[in-house]
Amino acid sequence: MHPTTPRSRQGRLRTLTRTAVAAACAAVMSFGALPALTGTAGAAPKPKPKELSPGKRCDELYGIKGVRPGGLPAGDASRVKALWDTYDYVNGGLQWDGLAAPEPGEFSDNPDDYKKGTKERVYAYWEKARKNYPDHWADFGTWLREAYIPPSGHDPRGKAYEAKVVRDMGLVGPDWICQKDVIFKDPDTGVEHRRTLDAYNKRTKHIVEIKSNGKHDPKQAPKDRAWSKDPKWKGSRYTIVHGQQQKSGTTKFVNELRGNAPSRSITTYQHLSSAVEKPPAGGSPHKPGNGLMAPPGQPGARTGGADMINRSQPTPETMRRQIEAARKVPGAERALRGPGGVDFSTLELKYVGKPVKGKGVDYAFSAKEDPEENSGWGGKAKAQLISDAFNTWLALTPDKFWVNLNPDEPDRIMDARFGKTDAGRVLLEADLRMKHDFYKAMDPATDLGRRYWAALPKEDGKPCMPGLRNWIEPKPAQVREQDGGIYILDAPLRLKSTAQTTQTPGPGEPICTPDEAQTRAAQAVIDAMIVPAVEKQINTEPQYADLRRVYNARVAAEFVRQQDAVAPTDYRKIINSNDVSRWPLRAPNEKWDKNELFQKYRKIYTEGEFQYDVPTAGGTMIYIVGGVDMSKAPKRNVSAQRFKAEHRYLPRTKDTSVRAMTDDAENAGTLYLGGNTAGSNPGGGGDGPDPTPTPSPTKPGEPSGPPPSDPAPDPSGPGDGSPKPVPPGKEPDGDLADTGSDTPVGLISGIAAAIAVAGGALVWWMRRRGREPGGAA
């Protein structure tokens, strides 16, 4: 600048020059083809670094009063289970949950064309995401749930959890400063890193990093590595606090820091607490219910754990694509555990609350956790099966709860109405599956099969066994009726077997004609060796998971049925109506036909399924073999003392799961997901006068069941409080990252006839197709 230029003019020239350069830079970014600027004349001066924020006393920042000073554990630690709780936060993006998709091309892909807080702006973000990443976000609803709504809650949730940790751990007083900026210098590279500390004790030099999930932020990793090497920070201490179980990647990173600074204290603390996400004032007007477990007039919740089910995709491949896309959304490292962390193949109903008319019913599912968060598919189908079965058991009178695979009775497979439901399908398919597994367990190529054939009684030196009827029935279920609801603690199944014959001939000639003594001896071997092995499969293996799901739903439905007999509930219109049209066979089984399954069974019965080479005293024999009665569902109501001793945290877990997916404090690696049938329409239960209930048959089926169990003693259970919610945060971009009482009612008198897989002659004869010593088959 010329020395004679007036001062005011100098200022104007500098301003104009900077403006021109800024405009040129913007043009380069927009069009990418302008000539590069040369020389230094007129160039904008290097901007001064932003001043470091001194932070603010933590208690003042978060408005915390009346809390005594405390501190974090000296070493690695986890919060005691008795103190696990929740905290609330408002996610402003939830107001758009369920928003209908726009017409293609209806809106621009520039959000700034529209006013903030409008659905038009949401649509613009969607158009932008679809344009930039068409392979990831082809569906508006999926993008909304995975890429737009969750990021809008990151900031308010983080602030709410930070306030909670400060309050719970007593990080108060003049020494504890929050949101303080510092500089860490990496001596190996010379690079200085600006770092904002969540909490810092200026007297002890204790740094506290607070994360509401179980992850560390990769963008912060270089800064923390610099701290671990910076000699100016020698003597400081570093603690990472997590609100969820620490991920393996975080553990690896912490160990790296420890390797860099072996003389410094680097610890982790898992301050486990479930985040309860809430919509802004006015709720989510676009959000439909999911209908799970709901009677007519109630929509079913999509809040709490049930929201994870809504976010589940139908197939492993579609779920994999959703998970990969969500991981690339900006701020994904701040996300909580999502549906990918749930193994929905293990989903089961574990709790149903008291069904009071006009109010929603709480319910809770359990499922195994996937720590790597690569599962998450099939949740909707599994939850729908449970919900449909629950309502099917209410709608049909118990005399219809049977299926029958008997080669002599093709016209008595199952009740026609029951055969139009997935509950009926599951029972009949499980019956056929059990017959297959029963005879497969006899395979002499296995150790069990070899020992089995050797132990059977012999006729002319050859193993001899009778024809069999095999069926499944419940063992006594362990339940607890408490606080008006029922906890299904364990509902095991039992396999039964007995000798029986049929008129329909099987393949080949009969093995033998066992007398009464041989029949008893063979049955004893079967009961001791084959039955326990197959029973274990029924109670643990994936091929029977749907059967276990359906049976748990039956226990819950019978509880609701008995509650309705005492006082009208919103389910009264369903109970004993024999109308199952609302819960039909669903895709991919909508064309399932009981007769086709029967024909498959009969073909196996008459032609055989397995061929065994069994060594005998007379040489090797070739045996060809093929091959559920739940007429009883006994229940034992666990005492209050035992329940409190063995399941002291379960009431709290159940309550939390209705509002947010949560860890099961009693079973590591298990999650609870719940909801409420009222959804966004509490009190919107049935309409019109209460119908007179149709009485259940006094003899609903054979065999008859046990009498009602004794009522349980009065329960007790803890309750939890929550901090006040923190206001919602910034609007999310939603794009991908540029980097690519309590008086229990005795349960189940009618359940005696529950799910009768009745059946005469559930038999697959073992037949011999001759191979005499030295001969050919």
Buried (B, 14 or more C-beta within 10 A) or exposed (E): EEEEEEEEEEEEEBEEBBEEBEEBEEEBEEEEEEEEEEEEEEEEEEEEEEEEBEBEBBBEBBEBEEBEEEBBEEEBBBBEBEEBBBBBBBBBBBBBBBBEEBEEEEBBBEBEEBEEEEBBBBBBBBBBBBEEBEEBBEBBBBBBBBBBBBBBBBBBBBBBBBBBBBBBBBBBBEBBBBBBBBBBBBEEEEEBBEBBBBBBBEEEEBBBBBBBBBBBBEEBEBBBBBBBBBEEBEEBBBBBBBBBBBBEEBBEBBEBBBEBBEEBBBBBBBBBBBBBBBBBEEBBEBBBBBBBBBBBBBBBBBBBBBBBBBBBBBEEEBBBBBBEBBBBBBBBBBBBBBBBBBBBBBBBBBBBBBBBBBBBBBBBBBBBBBEEBBBBBBBBBBBBBBBBBBBBBBBBBBBBBBBBBBBEBBEBBBBEBBBBBBBBBBBBBBBBBBBBBBBBBBBBEEEBBBEBBEBBBBBEEBBBBBBBBBBBBBBBBBBBBBBBBBBBBEBBBBBBBBBBBBEBEBBBEBBBEBEEEBBEBBBEBBBEBBBEBBBEBBBEEEBBBBBBBBBBBBBBBBBBBBBBBEEBBBBBBBBBBEEBEEBEBBEEBEEBEBEEBBEEBBEBBBEBBBEBEBEBEBEBBBBBBBBBBBBBBBBBBBBBEEBBEEBBBBBBBBBBBBBBBBBBBEBEEBBBBBBBBBBBBBEBBBEEEEEEBEEBBEEBBEEBBBEBBEEBBEBBBEEBEBBEBBEBBEBBBBBBEEEEEBEBBBBBBBBBBBBBBBBBBBBBBBBBBEBEEEEEE
